[in-house]
Amino acid sequence: MPLYIRDDEVDALATKLQRETNAPSKTEAVRIALLHELERNRARKPPRGRIALLQAQSAALGPSDPNFDMKAFMDQMWED
């Protein structure tokens, strides 16, 4: 689906971004800009929200092993 830019200022910004990023097309320049903006927006989420997501992903892995000995594991990994 083609991207139509009807605003002259937005078109000029897309052209400028295309030149500065060496994008092969204005569409690609806009795609890159949108991806960067989405990433920037995700990074602004409060730590509580990001932590909740990580906790949910951790919980989805299943319960931890209560008999796991982290010290023995690390010693084995470091061959001590």
N, CA, C and O atoms as a MOPAC input file, in Angstrom:
PM7 MOZYME 1SCF
protein

 N      0.84200 1    -1.16400 1     0.00000 1
 C      0.00000 1     0.00000 1     0.00000 1
 C      0.89800 1     1.24100 1     0.00000 1
 O      1.78300 1     1.35800 1     0.84700 1
 N      0.68600 1     2.14800 1    -0.91900 1
 C      1.52200 1     3.34100 1    -1.00100 1
 C      1.23800 1     4.30500 1     0.14700 1
 O      0.15000 1     4.32500 1     0.72400 1
 N      2.24500 1     5.09400 1     0.44900 1
 C      2.12200 1     6.11300 1     1.48000 1
 C      1.95400 1     7.45400 1     0.78300 1
 O      2.80800 1     7.86700 1    -0.00200 1
 N      0.85000 1     8.13000 1     1.07300 1
 C      0.59300 1     9.43300 1     0.48000 1
 C      0.76200 1    10.49700 1     1.54100 1
 O      0.11500 1    10.45200 1     2.58700 1
 N      1.63700 1    11.46000 1     1.27100 1
 C      1.85200 1    12.57900 1     2.17900 1
 C      1.25200 1    13.80400 1     1.51700 1
 O      1.73200 1    14.26300 1     0.48100 1
 N      0.20500 1    14.32600 1     2.12300 1
 C     -0.50900 1    15.45000 1     1.52800 1
 C     -0.05800 1    16.79300 1     2.09200 1
 O     -0.36400 1    17.84100 1     1.52400 1
 N      0.65900 1    16.76300 1     3.19300 1
 C      1.12100 1    17.98800 1     3.84400 1
 C      2.52200 1    18.32300 1     3.33400 1
 O      3.43400 1    17.50200 1     3.43100 1
 N      2.68900 1    19.53500 1     2.78800 1
 C      3.97400 1    19.93300 1     2.20700 1
 C      5.10100 1    19.93200 1     3.23600 1
 O      6.22500 1    19.54400 1     2.92000 1
 N      4.81000 1    20.36100 1     4.46100 1
 C      5.83600 1    20.39200 1     5.50600 1
 C      6.28100 1    18.97600 1     5.88100 1
 O      7.47200 1    18.71900 1     6.05900 1
 N      5.31800 1    18.06600 1     5.99700 1
 C      5.64400 1    16.67500 1     6.32000 1
 C      6.42700 1    16.04900 1     5.17200 1
 O      7.36300 1    15.28500 1     5.40600 1
 N      6.05600 1    16.36400 1     3.94500 1
 C      6.77800 1    15.85600 1     2.78400 1
 C      8.22400 1    16.35700 1     2.79200 1
 O      9.14700 1    15.59900 1     2.49700 1
 N      8.41700 1    17.62800 1     3.12900 1
 C      9.76900 1    18.18700 1     3.18800 1
 C     10.57700 1    17.52500 1     4.30500 1
 O     11.76500 1    17.25300 1     4.12800 1
 N      9.94700 1    17.26400 1     5.44900 1
 C     10.63600 1    16.58300 1     6.53800 1
 C     11.02600 1    15.16200 1     6.14300 1
 O     12.12100 1    14.70000 1     6.46300 1
 N     10.12600 1    14.47600 1     5.44700 1
 C     10.41700 1    13.11200 1     4.99200 1
 C     11.57600 1    13.11100 1     3.99900 1
 O     12.43200 1    12.22800 1     4.04300 1
 N     11.60500 1    14.08000 1     3.12200 1
 C     12.69400 1    14.19400 1     2.14800 1
 C     14.01300 1    14.47900 1     2.86300 1
 O     15.04000 1    13.88200 1     2.54000 1
 N     13.98200 1    15.38300 1     3.82400 1
 C     15.18700 1    15.71400 1     4.59200 1
 C     15.69100 1    14.48600 1     5.34900 1
 O     16.89000 1    14.20900 1     5.35800 1
 N     14.78000 1    13.75500 1     5.98000 1
 C     15.16300 1    12.55300 1     6.70900 1
 C     15.72800 1    11.49600 1     5.76000 1
 O     16.68800 1    10.80100 1     6.09400 1
 N     15.13100 1    11.38200 1     4.59100 1
 C     15.62100 1    10.42300 1     3.60200 1
 C     17.06600 1    10.74200 1     3.23400 1
 O     17.90200 1     9.84200 1     3.15400 1
 N     17.36000 1    12.01900 1     3.01000 1
 C     18.73100 1    12.40600 1     2.66500 1
 C     19.69100 1    12.14700 1     3.82000 1
 O     20.78400 1    11.61800 1     3.61700 1
 N     19.27900 1    12.52400 1     5.04300 1
 C     20.17100 1    12.39900 1     6.19400 1
 C     20.43100 1    10.95300 1     6.60600 1
 O     21.48600 1    10.64300 1     7.15800 1
 N     19.47500 1    10.07200 1     6.33900 1
 C     19.64100 1     8.67000 1     6.72500 1
 C     20.05300 1     7.78600 1     5.54300 1
 O     20.26800 1     6.58400 1     5.70100 1
 N     20.16000 1     8.38900 1     4.37600 1
 C     20.47200 1     7.63900 1     3.15300 1
 C     19.46100 1     6.53100 1     2.89300 1
 O     19.80500 1     5.47800 1     2.35800 1
 N     18.22500 1     6.77300 1     3.27200 1
 C     17.15500 1     5.79900 1     3.02300 1
 C     16.88800 1     5.74200 1     1.51500 1
 O     16.99300 1     6.76000 1     0.83000 1
 N     16.55000 1     4.57300 1     1.00300 1
 C     16.31700 1     4.44800 1    -0.43900 1
 C     15.04400 1     5.15300 1    -0.91700 1
 O     14.89800 1     5.43200 1    -2.10700 1
 N     14.12300 1     5.44100 1     0.01200 1
 C     12.88300 1     6.11200 1    -0.37400 1
 C     12.33100 1     6.89700 1     0.81900 1
 O     12.73700 1     6.68800 1     1.96200 1
 N     11.40500 1     7.79600 1     0.52900 1
 C     10.76000 1     8.52600 1     1.63000 1
 C      9.95500 1     7.56900 1     2.49500 1
 O      9.88500 1     7.73600 1     3.71300 1
 N      9.35600 1     6.58000 1     1.87700 1
 C      8.58800 1     5.59400 1     2.64400 1
 C      9.48300 1     4.88500 1     3.64900 1
 O      9.08900 1     4.68300 1     4.79700 1
 N     10.68000 1     4.50900 1     3.22700 1
 C     11.61800 1     3.84500 1     4.12900 1
 C     12.06200 1     4.79800 1     5.23400 1
 O     12.20600 1     4.38500 1     6.38400 1
 N     12.27700 1     6.05100 1     4.90100 1
 C     12.65600 1     7.04300 1     5.90900 1
 C     11.54400 1     7.20400 1     6.95000 1
 O     11.81500 1     7.29600 1     8.14700 1
 N     10.30900 1     7.23700 1     6.49000 1
 C      9.17500 1     7.35600 1     7.40900 1
 C      9.05300 1     6.09400 1     8.26100 1
 O      8.74900 1     6.18200 1     9.45100 1
 N      9.28400 1     4.92500 1     7.66900 1
 C      9.22800 1     3.67000 1     8.42100 1
 C     10.25900 1     3.67700 1     9.54100 1
 O      9.94900 1     3.32300 1    10.67800 1
 N     11.48500 1     4.08000 1     9.21900 1
 C     12.54800 1     4.14700 1    10.22300 1
 C     12.17200 1     5.12300 1    11.33400 1
 O     12.33600 1     4.82600 1    12.51700 1
 N     11.66800 1     6.28200 1    10.94200 1
 C     11.27900 1     7.28800 1    11.93000 1
 C     10.16500 1     6.77800 1    12.83600 1
 O     10.18700 1     7.01800 1    14.04300 1
 N      9.20800 1     6.08700 1    12.27100 1
 C      8.10300 1     5.55400 1    13.07000 1
 C      8.59300 1     4.47000 1    14.02800 1
 O      8.16900 1     4.42600 1    15.18300 1
 N      9.48000 1     3.60000 1    13.55600 1
 C     10.03800 1     2.57000 1    14.43600 1
 C     10.81000 1     3.18600 1    15.58900 1
 O     10.69300 1     2.73700 1    16.72900 1
 N     11.60400 1     4.22000 1    15.29700 1
 C     12.35800 1     4.89900 1    16.35500 1
 C     11.42100 1     5.57400 1    17.35600 1
 O     11.66300 1     5.54300 1    18.56300 1
 N     10.37300 1     6.17100 1    16.85400 1
 C      9.41700 1     6.84400 1    17.75000 1
 C      8.68900 1     5.82900 1    18.62400 1
 O      8.45400 1     6.08700 1    19.80400 1
 N      8.33000 1     4.67900 1    18.05600 1
 C      7.68800 1     3.63700 1    18.85600 1
 C      8.63000 1     3.14100 1    19.95000 1
 O      8.21100 1     2.93900 1    21.08900 1
 N      9.88500 1     2.94700 1    19.60900 1
 C     10.86600 1     2.50000 1    20.60500 1
 C     11.05600 1     3.54900 1    21.69000 1
 O     11.14500 1     3.21500 1    22.87100 1
 N     11.11800 1     4.80200 1    21.29800 1
 C     11.25900 1     5.89600 1    22.27100 1
 C     10.04600 1     5.95900 1    23.19600 1
 O     10.17800 1     6.20800 1    24.39400 1
 N      8.88600 1     5.73600 1    22.63400 1
 C      7.66200 1     5.74500 1    23.43000 1
 C      7.63500 1     4.57300 1    24.41300 1
 O      7.20700 1     4.73200 1    25.55600 1
 N      8.09000 1     3.39800 1    23.97200 1
 C      8.14300 1     2.23800 1    24.86700 1
 C      9.10800 1     2.49000 1    26.02000 1
 O      8.85200 1     2.06600 1    27.14700 1
 N     10.20100 1     3.16900 1    25.74800 1
 C     11.21000 1     3.43600 1    26.77500 1
 C     10.69400 1     4.41700 1    27.82100 1
 O     11.22700 1     4.47000 1    28.92900 1
 N      9.67300 1     5.18900 1    27.49100 1
 C      9.12400 1     6.16100 1    28.44400 1
 C      8.15700 1     5.53200 1    29.43300 1
 O      7.73700 1     6.18400 1    30.38900 1
 N      7.80000 1     4.27600 1    29.21400 1
 C      6.88500 1     3.62700 1    30.15000 1
 C      7.53100 1     3.62800 1    31.52700 1
 O      8.74400 1     3.45800 1    31.65100 1
 N      6.72800 1     3.81700 1    32.55200 1
 C      7.29600 1     3.84100 1    33.90100 1
 C      7.91300 1     2.48700 1    34.24800 1
 O      7.45500 1     1.45000 1    33.77000 1
 N      8.95300 1     2.50300 1    35.08200 1
 C      9.61800 1     1.24300 1    35.44600 1
 C      8.64400 1     0.20200 1    35.99800 1
 O      8.82200 1    -0.99400 1    35.77000 1
 N      7.62700 1     0.64700 1    36.71700 1
 C      6.65300 1    -0.29100 1    37.27500 1
 C      6.00500 1    -1.12300 1    36.18000 1
 O      5.81900 1    -2.32900 1    36.34100 1
 N      5.65700 1    -0.48100 1    35.06000 1
 C      5.03900 1    -1.20600 1    33.94600 1
 C      6.00100 1    -2.17100 1    33.28800 1
 O      5.62600 1    -3.29300 1    32.94600 1
 N      7.25400 1    -1.73600 1    33.10800 1
 C      8.25400 1    -2.61900 1    32.49800 1
 C      8.56500 1    -3.79900 1    33.41300 1
 O      8.74400 1    -4.92400 1    32.94600 1
 N      8.63000 1    -3.53500 1    34.72300 1
 C      8.90400 1    -4.60400 1    35.68100 1
 C      7.75600 1    -5.60700 1    35.69700 1
 O      7.98300 1    -6.81500 1    35.75400 1
 N      6.52200 1    -5.10400 1    35.64800 1
 C      5.35500 1    -5.99400 1    35.63900 1
 C      5.40300 1    -6.91700 1    34.42600 1
 O      5.07800 1    -8.09900 1    34.53200 1
 N      5.80100 1    -6.39000 1    33.29000 1
 C      5.90400 1    -7.21700 1    32.08300 1
 C      6.96700 1    -8.30000 1    32.26900 1
 O      6.74200 1    -9.45900 1    31.92100 1
 N      8.11800 1    -7.92400 1    32.81400 1
 C      9.18300 1    -8.90300 1    33.05100 1
 C      8.75700 1    -9.95400 1    34.06400 1
 O      9.08700 1   -11.13000 1    33.91400 1
 N      8.02900 1    -9.54100 1    35.09300 1
 C      7.54600 1   -10.49600 1    36.09300 1
 C      6.56300 1   -11.47800 1    35.46000 1
 O      6.58700 1   -12.66800 1    35.77200 1
 N      5.71300 1   -10.99100 1    34.58600 1
 C      4.75800 1   -11.86900 1    33.91400 1
 C      5.48300 1   -12.87000 1    33.02000 1
 O      5.11300 1   -14.04300 1    32.96900 1
 N      6.51900 1   -12.40400 1    32.31200 1
 C      7.29100 1   -13.30400 1    31.45800 1
 C      8.02500 1   -14.34200 1    32.31300 1
 O      8.11900 1   -15.50800 1    31.93200 1
 N      8.53200 1   -13.92500 1    33.44000 1
 C      9.22100 1   -14.84500 1    34.34300 1
 C      8.24800 1   -15.88500 1    34.89700 1
 O      8.57500 1   -17.06900 1    34.96900 1
 N      7.06700 1   -15.44700 1    35.28200 1
 C      6.06000 1   -16.36300 1    35.81400 1
 C      5.63600 1   -17.38300 1    34.76200 1
 O      5.33000 1   -18.53100 1    35.08400 1
 N      5.62000 1   -16.95200 1    33.49900 1
 C      5.22700 1   -17.86000 1    32.41200 1
 C      6.24700 1   -18.98200 1    32.22000 1
 O      5.91400 1   -20.02400 1    31.65500 1
 N      7.48000 1   -18.78500 1    32.68200 1
 C      8.49700 1   -19.82900 1    32.56500 1
 C      8.23900 1   -20.98400 1    33.52100 1
 O      8.75700 1   -22.08200 1    33.32100 1
 N      7.44900 1   -20.74800 1    34.55100 1
 C      7.13400 1   -21.79500 1    35.51300 1
 C      7.80000 1   -21.52900 1    36.84600 1
 O      8.58800 1   -20.59300 1    36.98200 1
 N      7.48100 1   -22.35300 1    37.82800 1
 C      8.02700 1   -22.13800 1    39.16900 1
 C      9.52900 1   -22.42100 1    39.19400 1
 O     10.04700 1   -23.22000 1    38.41400 1
 N     10.21200 1   -21.73700 1    40.12000 1
 C     11.65100 1   -21.96900 1    40.26400 1
 C     11.88300 1   -23.23400 1    41.09200 1
 O     11.01000 1   -23.67000 1    41.84200 1
 N     13.04900 1   -23.79800 1    40.94400 1
 C     13.41300 1   -25.02100 1    41.66000 1
 C     13.90800 1   -24.64600 1    43.05500 1
 O     14.95600 1   -24.01000 1    43.17000 1
 N     13.19600 1   -25.01400 1    44.11300 1
 C     13.61700 1   -24.63600 1    45.46600 1
 C     14.90700 1   -25.33200 1    45.88500 1
 O     15.54100 1   -24.90100 1    46.84800 1
 N     15.31500 1   -26.39500 1    45.19400 1
 C     16.52900 1   -27.11900 1    45.54100 1
 C     17.75200 1   -26.64200 1    44.74800 1
 O     18.84500 1   -27.18800 1    44.89500 1
 N     17.55600 1   -25.62000 1    43.90600 1
 C     18.66300 1   -25.12800 1    43.08900 1
 C     19.65600 1   -24.37500 1    43.96200 1
 O     19.27700 1   -23.49100 1    44.73000 1
 N     20.94000 1   -24.73500 1    43.83700 1
 C     22.00200 1   -24.10600 1    44.62600 1
 C     22.80600 1   -23.18800 1    43.69600 1
 O     23.64800 1   -23.64900 1    42.92600 1
 N     22.53200 1   -21.89300 1    43.78100 1
 C     23.18200 1   -20.93200 1    42.89200 1
 C     24.69200 1   -20.91200 1    43.11200 1
 O     25.45000 1   -20.80700 1    42.14700 1
 N     25.14400 1   -21.01200 1    44.36600 1
 C     26.58800 1   -20.98700 1    44.64000 1
 C     27.28600 1   -22.17100 1    43.97800 1
 O     28.32500 1   -22.00100 1    43.33900 1
 N     26.72200 1   -23.36900 1    44.12700 1
 C     27.31900 1   -24.55400 1    43.50100 1
 C     27.32900 1   -24.40000 1    41.98300 1
 O     28.30100 1   -24.77000 1    41.32500 1
 N     26.26000 1   -23.86000 1    41.43500 1
 C     26.17500 1   -23.63600 1    39.99300 1
 C     27.26800 1   -22.67100 1    39.52900 1
 O     27.96300 1   -22.93800 1    38.54800 1
 N     27.41600 1   -21.54400 1    40.24000 1
 C     28.43300 1   -20.56300 1    39.86100 1
 C     29.82800 1   -21.13400 1    40.02200 1
 O     30.69400 1   -20.90200 1    39.17800 1
 N     30.06000 1   -21.88400 1    41.10500 1
 C     31.36400 1   -22.50500 1    41.30700 1
 C     31.69300 1   -23.45400 1    40.15300 1
 O     32.82100 1   -23.49400 1    39.66200 1
 N     30.68400 1   -24.21000 1    39.73600 1
 C     30.90400 1   -25.14800 1    38.63200 1
 C     31.18600 1   -24.37500 1    37.32800 1
 O     32.04000 1   -24.77800 1    36.53800 1
 N     30.48300 1   -23.29500 1    37.11700 1
 C     30.68300 1   -22.51300 1    35.91200 1
 C     32.08000 1   -21.89000 1    35.88200 1
 O     32.68900 1   -21.77500 1    34.81900 1
 N     32.57800 1   -21.49400 1    37.03800 1
 C     33.90400 1   -20.88600 1    37.14300 1
 C     34.98400 1   -21.91600 1    37.45500 1
 O     36.15600 1   -21.57600 1    37.61500 1
 N     34.57900 1   -23.15800 1    37.53700 1
 C     35.48600 1   -24.28100 1    37.79600 1
 C     36.28000 1   -24.08200 1    39.08100 1
 O     37.48300 1   -24.34000 1    39.12500 1
 N     35.60100 1   -23.62300 1    40.12200 1
 C     36.23800 1   -23.46900 1    41.44400 1
 C     35.97600 1   -24.66600 1    42.31000 1
 O     36.43300 1   -24.71200 1    43.45300 1

